[in-house]
Amino acid sequence: MNFEIRKAEDFNTINWAGGTSTQLFIYPPTSDYQRRDFNFRLSTATVEIEESDFTSLLGVSRKLMILDGAIEIFHENRYCKKLGKFDTDRFEGDWKTSSIGKCIDFNLMTRGNTSGEISALSIEKNQIVNQPLEKETDFLILYVFSGDITINMKKEIHHLPQGSLFVINERPLPILQINGNEISELILTKIVN
């Protein structure tokens, strides 16, 4: 079984002009965001200033989800869109992009032939959710934005408190049983690499 669990204290947070950014996962593990040699990267960011400009990332496709707060995102000469909690936007990294508003967001960046999807999942206390098997998915990643869950996978139990990341890279992907130990908000990322 090829999986890993990362806790909030394992992540590296850096400051940027408008707030902070925390890298949750990068693949391959030897890649580096600054070199732009990754297939995919997951991160969260806090936007603490009212107006901010996005870094230009040529060759990178982006998916952005608001976790808390709200923004209006502007893609010059393309469109603008208001985003609230769990709303998403997808755009190319080389678009001239800016935003108004403060938020915490979740970012998926992909390059080359790698693609991915992000979605939110809310789980009530004592609720059990079965995450089904998807044959075309190479990575399934769960980020516990809030709450506390337990994952049952092939009769193994794994506890994930708030801020934890669960990454599984196995084919075929096993069915995961997700148990809400308390009301929880998860972000699911599915990657085809």
Backbone as JSON, one array per atom type, in Angstrom:
{
  "sequence": "MNFEIRKAEDFNTINWAGGTSTQLFIYPPTSDYQRRDFNFRLSTATVEIEESDFTSLLGVSRKLMILDGAIEIFHENRYCKKLGKFDTDRFEGDWKTSSIGKCIDFNLMTRGNTSGEISALSIEKNQIVNQPLEKETDFLILYVFSGDITINMKKEIHHLPQGSLFVINERPLPILQINGNEISELILTKIVN",
  "N": [[0.85, -1.17, 0.0], [0.67, 2.14, -0.93], [0.94, 4.96, 0.63], [0.78, 8.08, 2.45], [0.78, 10.07, 5.42], [0.55, 13.36, 6.41], [1.06, 15.73, 8.91], [-0.11, 18.89, 10.28], [2.09, 20.19, 11.46], [4.18, 19.34, 9.9], [4.37, 20.84, 7.61], [5.74, 23.49, 5.57], [5.63, 26.9, 5.97], [5.65, 29.95, 4.28], [6.27, 33.49, 4.0], [4.68, 35.86, 1.88], [4.18, 38.75, -0.23], [1.49, 39.41, 0.27], [0.56, 37.86, 2.38], [0.59, 34.57, 3.69], [1.94, 31.4, 2.57], [1.5, 27.93, 2.32], [3.06, 25.02, 1.53], [1.64, 21.98, 0.79], [1.96, 19.56, -0.59], [4.09, 18.21, -3.08], [4.89, 16.94, -6.27], [7.01, 15.28, -8.59], [8.66, 14.13, -5.53], [11.25, 15.16, -5.46], [11.13, 17.49, -6.82], [10.87, 21.11, -7.18], [9.22, 24.05, -6.25], [10.22, 26.63, -6.92], [11.91, 26.06, -9.06], [10.08, 25.23, -10.86], [9.64, 22.61, -11.74], [7.82, 20.66, -11.19], [5.23, 18.1, -11.37], [2.74, 18.25, -10.18], [1.37, 20.38, -7.61], [0.26, 21.12, -4.36], [-1.14, 23.58, -2.28], [-1.88, 25.88, 0.41], [-3.02, 29.21, 0.98], [-2.96, 32.3, 2.72], [-4.59, 35.27, 2.21], [-4.02, 38.39, 3.07], [-4.21, 41.03, 2.46], [-6.13, 43.61, 0.9], [-6.09, 43.9, -1.92], [-4.54, 41.94, -4.38], [-1.95, 40.64, -6.54], [-1.53, 37.88, -8.68], [1.17, 35.57, -8.94], [2.91, 35.19, -11.97], [2.86, 32.24, -13.79], [4.11, 30.58, -16.1], [3.17, 27.93, -18.21], [1.85, 26.51, -16.28], [-1.12, 25.12, -15.05], [-3.9, 26.19, -13.15], [-5.95, 25.56, -10.31], [-8.18, 26.9, -8.08], [-9.55, 27.13, -4.87], [-11.73, 28.63, -2.58], [-11.39, 28.59, 0.87], [-12.04, 29.96, 3.16], [-13.54, 33.12, 3.79], [-13.87, 35.57, 1.14], [-13.42, 36.43, -2.3], [-13.02, 38.53, -5.2], [-12.06, 37.57, -8.3], [-9.94, 38.53, -10.94], [-9.28, 38.11, -14.28], [-7.36, 39.45, -16.56], [-8.65, 40.84, -19.54], [-10.26, 38.63, -19.92], [-12.21, 37.36, -17.9], [-14.11, 38.06, -14.89], [-14.81, 36.95, -11.56], [-16.8, 36.19, -8.74], [-15.92, 34.65, -5.73], [-16.81, 32.55, -3.12], [-16.91, 30.65, -0.05], [-15.74, 27.43, -0.71], [-16.12, 27.75, -3.43], [-14.81, 27.48, -6.76], [-12.2, 28.21, -9.16], [-10.73, 27.92, -12.35], [-7.74, 28.39, -14.16], [-5.15, 29.57, -16.36], [-1.7, 29.75, -15.53], [-0.17, 31.79, -16.64], [-1.89, 33.84, -17.19], [-2.78, 37.23, -16.68], [-3.57, 37.93, -13.56], [-5.54, 39.04, -10.84], [-6.82, 39.88, -7.55], [-9.5, 40.93, -5.37], [-10.14, 41.21, -2.01], [-10.08, 39.32, 1.08], [-8.88, 36.14, 2.12], [-8.66, 32.56, 2.79], [-7.15, 30.23, 0.79], [-7.11, 27.29, -1.33], [-4.86, 25.68, -3.41], [-4.32, 24.05, -6.48], [-1.81, 23.2, -8.6], [-0.84, 22.27, -11.82], [1.26, 20.7, -14.3], [2.35, 20.08, -17.68], [1.32, 16.91, -18.87], [-0.15, 16.25, -16.67], [-3.15, 16.27, -14.83], [-5.88, 17.46, -12.8], [-8.49, 17.48, -10.27], [-10.37, 19.35, -7.89], [-12.4, 19.21, -4.98], [-14.89, 19.91, -2.48], [-15.82, 18.37, 0.61], [-18.16, 17.95, 3.02], [-18.57, 16.62, 6.23], [-20.62, 15.25, 8.67], [-20.67, 14.91, 12.28], [-20.05, 11.64, 13.35], [-20.87, 10.66, 10.9], [-20.51, 8.47, 8.13], [-18.66, 8.15, 5.21], [-18.2, 6.67, 2.13], [-15.53, 6.67, 0.0], [-15.46, 6.25, -3.32], [-13.84, 3.91, -5.56], [-11.8, 4.91, -8.26], [-10.77, 4.22, -11.37], [-9.11, 5.64, -13.15], [-7.7, 7.46, -11.64], [-4.62, 8.5, -10.33], [-3.51, 9.6, -8.0], [-5.05, 10.14, -4.9], [-5.95, 12.6, -2.74], [-6.54, 13.81, 0.45], [-7.34, 16.62, 2.29], [-7.65, 17.83, 5.48], [-9.4, 20.4, 6.25], [-10.95, 21.48, 8.32], [-12.01, 20.16, 11.48], [-12.05, 16.65, 12.36], [-11.13, 13.45, 11.45], [-11.42, 9.89, 10.78], [-9.87, 7.45, 8.82], [-10.66, 4.46, 7.27], [-9.04, 1.99, 5.7], [-8.64, -0.78, 3.85], [-8.97, -2.31, 6.17], [-7.26, -1.02, 7.91], [-6.84, 1.55, 10.27], [-6.69, 5.06, 10.28], [-5.97, 8.07, 11.83], [-6.87, 11.43, 11.33], [-6.36, 14.59, 12.24], [-7.42, 18.07, 12.25], [-5.9, 19.99, 9.66], [-4.35, 17.98, 8.61], [-2.96, 15.88, 6.0], [-3.73, 13.38, 3.71], [-2.36, 11.14, 1.54], [-2.7, 9.02, -1.15], [-1.31, 6.75, -3.42], [-1.88, 4.49, -5.35], [-2.65, 1.78, -7.45], [-5.16, -0.51, -8.3], [-7.0, 2.22, -6.81], [-7.88, 1.87, -3.42], [-11.1, 1.46, -1.78], [-12.04, 4.0, 0.37], [-13.13, 4.46, 3.64], [-14.52, 7.05, 5.25], [-14.76, 8.49, 8.35], [-16.5, 10.75, 10.32], [-15.26, 12.2, 13.09], [-15.9, 14.48, 14.29], [-17.77, 17.39, 13.22], [-16.65, 18.03, 10.02], [-14.59, 19.46, 7.43], [-13.44, 18.69, 4.31], [-10.99, 18.7, 1.7], [-10.87, 17.27, -1.38], [-8.6, 15.96, -3.65], [-8.04, 14.83, -6.86], [-5.79, 13.25, -8.93], [-4.54, 12.77, -12.18], [-1.77, 11.46, -13.5]],
  "CA": [[0.0, 0.0, 0.0], [1.53, 3.31, -1.07], [0.26, 6.15, 1.13], [1.46, 8.8, 3.52], [0.0, 11.03, 6.19], [1.33, 14.5, 6.88], [0.35, 16.54, 9.91], [0.06, 20.33, 10.1], [3.44, 20.62, 11.87], [5.15, 18.9, 8.89], [4.36, 21.73, 6.46], [6.56, 24.69, 5.6], [4.89, 28.11, 5.63], [6.51, 31.1, 3.94], [5.59, 34.76, 3.83], [4.74, 36.53, 0.58], [3.81, 40.15, -0.08], [0.12, 39.61, 0.73], [0.14, 36.94, 3.43], [1.44, 33.39, 3.84], [1.67, 30.26, 1.7], [1.95, 26.67, 2.91], [3.1, 23.91, 0.58], [1.14, 20.74, 1.37], [2.47, 18.39, -1.3], [4.64, 18.46, -4.41], [5.28, 15.68, -6.91], [7.71, 14.3, -7.77], [9.17, 14.68, -4.27], [12.53, 15.85, -5.66], [10.9, 18.73, -7.55], [10.91, 22.33, -6.39], [8.32, 25.08, -6.77], [10.99, 27.71, -7.52], [12.44, 25.59, -10.35], [8.91, 24.94, -11.72], [9.85, 21.3, -12.37], [6.87, 19.72, -10.59], [4.05, 17.67, -12.14], [1.64, 18.94, -9.5], [1.68, 20.96, -6.3], [-0.88, 21.55, -3.55], [-0.78, 24.54, -1.24], [-2.88, 26.81, 0.9], [-2.49, 30.56, 1.14], [-3.8, 33.32, 3.34], [-4.5, 36.57, 1.55], [-4.29, 39.3, 4.18], [-4.34, 42.39, 1.95], [-7.39, 43.74, 0.15], [-5.86, 43.7, -3.35], [-3.29, 41.22, -4.62], [-1.66, 40.16, -7.89], [-1.05, 36.5, -8.69], [2.44, 35.32, -9.59], [2.8, 34.61, -13.31], [3.43, 30.88, -13.81], [4.02, 30.08, -17.47], [3.15, 26.47, -18.33], [1.17, 25.92, -15.12], [-2.58, 25.27, -14.96], [-4.23, 26.39, -11.74], [-7.31, 25.44, -9.78], [-8.2, 27.64, -6.83], [-10.79, 27.0, -4.09], [-11.76, 29.45, -1.37], [-11.69, 27.83, 2.08], [-12.64, 30.88, 4.12], [-13.54, 34.47, 3.25], [-14.4, 35.73, -0.22], [-12.65, 37.32, -3.18], [-13.4, 38.65, -6.6], [-10.84, 37.3, -9.06], [-9.96, 39.2, -12.24], [-8.35, 37.63, -15.3], [-7.36, 40.56, -17.51], [-9.15, 40.58, -20.9], [-10.94, 37.32, -19.98], [-13.43, 37.42, -17.1], [-13.97, 38.19, -13.44], [-15.71, 36.0, -10.9], [-16.83, 36.26, -7.28], [-15.72, 33.34, -5.13], [-17.02, 32.4, -1.69], [-16.45, 29.38, 0.52], [-15.75, 26.22, -1.54], [-16.21, 28.05, -4.87], [-13.54, 27.23, -7.45], [-11.9, 28.81, -10.46], [-9.6, 27.29, -13.04], [-7.15, 29.36, -15.08], [-3.75, 29.33, -16.71], [-0.8, 30.49, -14.67], [0.41, 32.97, -17.28], [-2.88, 34.9, -17.31], [-2.6, 38.34, -15.74], [-4.66, 37.68, -12.61], [-5.51, 39.77, -9.57], [-8.03, 39.65, -6.76], [-9.88, 41.86, -4.31], [-10.75, 40.49, -0.89], [-9.2, 38.53, 1.95], [-9.37, 34.75, 2.17], [-7.75, 31.42, 2.82], [-7.47, 29.45, -0.4], [-6.46, 26.01, -1.61], [-4.37, 25.76, -4.78], [-3.76, 22.92, -7.2], [-1.06, 23.58, -9.79], [-0.41, 21.11, -12.61], [2.09, 21.0, -15.47], [2.49, 19.01, -18.67], [0.16, 16.04, -19.07], [-0.81, 16.0, -15.39], [-4.38, 17.03, -14.62], [-6.48, 17.16, -11.51], [-9.75, 18.11, -9.86], [-10.52, 19.57, -6.45], [-13.79, 19.35, -4.54], [-15.07, 19.97, -1.03], [-16.69, 17.37, 1.19], [-18.51, 18.22, 4.42], [-18.97, 15.4, 6.93], [-21.19, 15.48, 10.0], [-20.15, 14.05, 13.35], [-20.5, 10.24, 13.29], [-21.25, 10.28, 9.54], [-19.55, 7.63, 7.41], [-18.7, 8.36, 3.77], [-17.33, 5.79, 1.35], [-14.95, 7.32, -1.17], [-15.38, 5.14, -4.26], [-12.68, 3.62, -6.4], [-11.82, 5.47, -9.62], [-9.66, 3.54, -12.04], [-8.19, 6.54, -13.86], [-7.02, 8.35, -10.7], [-3.3, 8.05, -9.86], [-3.37, 10.07, -6.62], [-6.2, 10.69, -4.18], [-5.39, 13.35, -1.62], [-7.54, 14.41, 1.33], [-6.84, 17.64, 3.2], [-8.64, 18.11, 6.53], [-9.38, 21.84, 6.51], [-11.44, 21.66, 9.69], [-12.59, 18.96, 12.07], [-11.24, 15.5, 12.76], [-11.7, 12.26, 10.81], [-10.7, 8.63, 10.77], [-9.98, 6.74, 7.55], [-10.54, 3.01, 7.31], [-8.59, 1.56, 4.38], [-8.19, -2.17, 3.9], [-9.01, -2.7, 7.58], [-6.32, -0.22, 8.69], [-7.46, 2.79, 10.74], [-5.76, 6.19, 10.32], [-6.59, 9.26, 12.41], [-6.42, 12.68, 10.71], [-6.91, 15.8, 12.84], [-7.42, 19.28, 11.41], [-4.61, 20.35, 9.09], [-3.64, 16.79, 8.11], [-3.06, 15.53, 4.58], [-3.64, 11.94, 3.45], [-2.03, 10.96, 0.12], [-2.59, 7.62, -1.57], [-0.87, 6.59, -4.8], [-1.94, 3.05, -5.53], [-3.62, 1.34, -8.47], [-6.3, 0.4, -8.25], [-7.2, 2.88, -5.52], [-8.83, 1.15, -2.56], [-12.22, 2.24, -1.26], [-11.76, 4.59, 1.67], [-14.27, 4.78, 4.49], [-14.18, 8.25, 6.02], [-15.64, 8.64, 9.51], [-16.42, 12.06, 10.96], [-15.18, 12.2, 14.55], [-16.63, 15.72, 14.58], [-18.12, 18.04, 11.96], [-15.37, 18.2, 9.32], [-14.57, 19.94, 6.04], [-12.31, 18.09, 3.62], [-10.77, 19.01, 0.3], [-10.43, 16.08, -2.11], [-7.87, 16.22, -4.89], [-7.82, 13.63, -7.67], [-4.76, 13.56, -9.91], [-4.15, 11.83, -13.23], [-0.38, 11.87, -13.74]],
  "C": [[0.9, 1.24, 0.0], [0.75, 4.55, -0.63], [1.13, 6.83, 2.17], [0.49, 9.76, 4.18], [0.95, 12.13, 6.65], [0.47, 15.31, 7.83], [0.69, 18.02, 9.7], [1.48, 20.79, 10.43], [4.52, 20.2, 10.87], [5.3, 19.89, 7.74], [5.22, 22.96, 6.68], [5.73, 25.88, 5.13], [5.87, 29.23, 5.38], [5.64, 32.35, 3.83], [5.72, 35.22, 2.39], [4.16, 37.92, 0.78], [2.42, 40.36, 0.51], [-0.33, 38.69, 1.83], [1.12, 35.79, 3.59], [1.02, 32.31, 2.85], [2.27, 29.02, 2.35], [1.9, 25.58, 1.86], [2.68, 22.63, 1.31], [1.77, 19.51, 0.74], [2.99, 18.83, -2.66], [5.1, 17.12, -4.97], [5.92, 15.97, -8.26], [8.35, 14.95, -6.54], [10.48, 15.43, -4.4], [12.35, 17.18, -6.39], [10.85, 19.92, -6.59], [10.02, 23.38, -7.05], [9.1, 26.18, -7.49], [11.56, 27.33, -8.88], [11.33, 25.31, -11.35], [9.06, 23.6, -12.43], [8.92, 20.23, -11.78], [5.82, 19.27, -11.61], [2.8, 18.28, -11.53], [2.08, 19.38, -8.11], [0.38, 21.39, -5.64], [-0.39, 22.51, -2.48], [-2.02, 25.25, -0.74], [-2.21, 28.17, 1.03], [-3.49, 31.4, 1.92], [-3.53, 34.62, 2.61], [-4.96, 37.59, 2.58], [-4.36, 40.76, 3.76], [-5.55, 42.44, 1.03], [-7.22, 43.49, -1.35], [-4.54, 42.98, -3.54], [-3.19, 40.78, -6.08], [-1.09, 38.75, -7.78], [0.28, 36.43, -9.42], [2.19, 34.71, -10.96], [3.54, 33.29, -13.35], [3.22, 30.27, -15.19], [4.08, 28.55, -17.47], [2.47, 25.75, -17.18], [-0.33, 26.17, -15.23], [-2.94, 25.31, -13.49], [-5.71, 26.13, -11.47], [-7.26, 26.01, -8.37], [-9.56, 27.43, -6.16], [-10.68, 27.88, -2.85], [-12.18, 28.56, -0.19], [-12.38, 28.69, 3.14], [-12.53, 32.28, 3.55], [-14.14, 34.49, 1.86], [-13.5, 36.67, -1.0], [-13.42, 37.51, -4.49], [-12.1, 38.53, -7.38], [-11.0, 37.89, -10.46], [-8.89, 38.6, -13.13], [-8.41, 38.64, -16.44], [-7.73, 40.11, -18.92], [-9.84, 39.23, -21.04], [-12.26, 37.37, -19.22], [-13.09, 37.73, -15.65], [-15.06, 37.34, -12.8], [-15.63, 36.21, -9.4], [-16.76, 34.84, -6.73], [-15.93, 33.41, -3.63], [-16.56, 31.02, -1.26], [-16.77, 28.21, -0.4], [-16.04, 26.48, -3.02], [-14.84, 27.86, -5.48], [-13.43, 28.05, -8.72], [-10.72, 28.07, -11.04], [-9.08, 28.28, -14.07], [-5.7, 28.98, -15.34], [-2.85, 30.27, -15.92], [-0.18, 31.72, -15.3], [-0.63, 34.06, -17.57], [-2.55, 35.99, -16.3], [-3.82, 38.33, -14.81], [-4.45, 38.48, -11.33], [-6.8, 39.47, -8.81], [-8.24, 40.79, -5.78], [-10.57, 41.03, -3.24], [-9.72, 39.67, -0.13], [-9.77, 37.12, 2.08], [-8.25, 33.8, 2.58], [-8.13, 30.6, 1.6], [-6.64, 28.18, -0.49], [-6.11, 26.01, -3.09], [-3.89, 24.41, -5.29], [-3.09, 23.48, -8.44], [-0.62, 22.31, -10.51], [0.39, 21.59, -13.81], [2.07, 19.82, -16.41], [1.2, 18.24, -18.84], [-0.6, 15.73, -17.78], [-2.06, 16.87, -15.3], [-4.98, 16.64, -13.28], [-7.76, 17.92, -11.28], [-9.73, 18.28, -8.35], [-12.01, 19.72, -6.14], [-13.83, 19.35, -3.02], [-16.04, 18.89, -0.59], [-16.91, 17.73, 2.66], [-19.05, 16.94, 5.04], [-19.48, 15.78, 8.31], [-20.52, 14.57, 11.02], [-20.84, 12.69, 13.27], [-20.99, 9.81, 11.9], [-20.13, 9.45, 8.93], [-19.75, 7.85, 5.92], [-17.74, 7.39, 3.12], [-16.85, 6.53, 0.12], [-14.71, 6.23, -2.2], [-14.08, 5.08, -5.04], [-12.86, 4.28, -7.77], [-10.57, 4.98, -10.33], [-8.65, 4.49, -12.67], [-7.4, 7.46, -12.93], [-5.71, 7.73, -10.22], [-3.06, 8.42, -8.4], [-4.74, 10.51, -6.12], [-5.64, 11.33, -2.92], [-6.53, 14.0, -0.85], [-6.84, 15.4, 2.25], [-7.94, 17.96, 4.2], [-8.53, 19.6, 6.88], [-9.88, 22.14, 7.92], [-12.02, 20.34, 10.18], [-11.57, 17.89, 12.37], [-11.9, 14.26, 12.18], [-10.84, 11.03, 11.07], [-10.93, 7.99, 9.41], [-9.76, 5.26, 7.79], [-10.23, 2.56, 5.88], [-8.02, 0.16, 4.51], [-8.01, -2.64, 5.34], [-7.93, -2.04, 8.43], [-7.0, 1.1, 9.03], [-6.39, 3.88, 10.85], [-6.51, 7.43, 10.81], [-6.0, 10.51, 11.76], [-7.1, 13.87, 11.39], [-6.86, 16.97, 11.84], [-6.01, 19.61, 10.94], [-3.82, 19.2, 8.52], [-3.9, 16.58, 6.62], [-2.85, 14.03, 4.45], [-3.45, 11.78, 1.95], [-1.94, 9.47, -0.16], [-2.3, 7.58, -3.07], [-0.77, 5.09, -5.04], [-2.97, 2.74, -6.6], [-3.89, -0.12, -8.3], [-6.42, 1.02, -6.86], [-8.19, 2.09, -4.69], [-10.01, 2.07, -2.2], [-11.84, 2.72, 0.13], [-13.07, 4.83, 2.39], [-13.85, 5.92, 5.4], [-15.22, 8.43, 7.12], [-15.43, 10.01, 10.14], [-16.4, 11.92, 12.47], [-15.84, 13.45, 15.12], [-17.0, 16.32, 13.23], [-16.81, 18.43, 11.28], [-15.57, 18.7, 7.9], [-13.29, 19.44, 5.4], [-12.22, 18.64, 2.21], [-10.19, 17.75, -0.34], [-9.76, 16.52, -3.4], [-7.65, 14.89, -5.58], [-6.88, 14.01, -8.8], [-4.62, 12.41, -10.9], [-2.79, 12.3, -13.7], [0.16, 11.21, -14.99]]
}
